[in-house]
């Protein structure tokens, strides 16, 4: 599945990790996945990773390249 390969979605020591890889010839990678009942959408370009989910009281904690992030509704990480 692309989500676990290029999408870089994994569980490591009970912590969600999102570390996608964009192949050189691709301009964008978009995918979605469910995590603890939340639908998460990811869009990756060479410059940034945009994550979004429904705006509610739930906060999703995840790791990206050794840094912890909190996704409440929308989040952009520069690559």
VENHUCOR-V995083 format. One record per pair of residues at least 6 apart in sequence whose ideal C-beta (glycine too) atoms are under 6 Angstrom apart, sorted by the first residue. I is the first residue (numbers start at 0). GAP is how many residues later the second one is. If there is no record, write none. Layout:
i=I gap=GAP
i=I gap=GAP
//
This chain:
i=1 gap=29
i=2 gap=6
i=2 gap=28
i=2 gap=30
i=5 gap=15
i=5 gap=23
i=6 gap=13
i=6 gap=24
i=7 gap=11
i=7 gap=12
i=7 gap=13
i=8 gap=9
i=8 gap=24
i=9 gap=7
i=14 gap=48
i=15 gap=46
i=16 gap=46
i=17 gap=44
i=17 gap=46
i=18 gap=45
i=19 gap=24
i=21 gap=7
i=21 gap=22
i=27 gap=17
i=28 gap=15
i=29 gap=13
i=30 gap=11
i=31 gap=9
i=32 gap=7
i=37 gap=15
i=37 gap=20
i=37 gap=22
i=39 gap=13
i=40 gap=11
i=41 gap=9
i=42 gap=7
i=46 gap=32
i=47 gap=28
i=47 gap=30
i=47 gap=31
i=48 gap=28
i=49 gap=26
i=50 gap=20
i=50 gap=24
i=51 gap=22
i=54 gap=18
i=58 gap=11
i=58 gap=13
i=59 gap=11
i=60 gap=9
i=61 gap=7
//
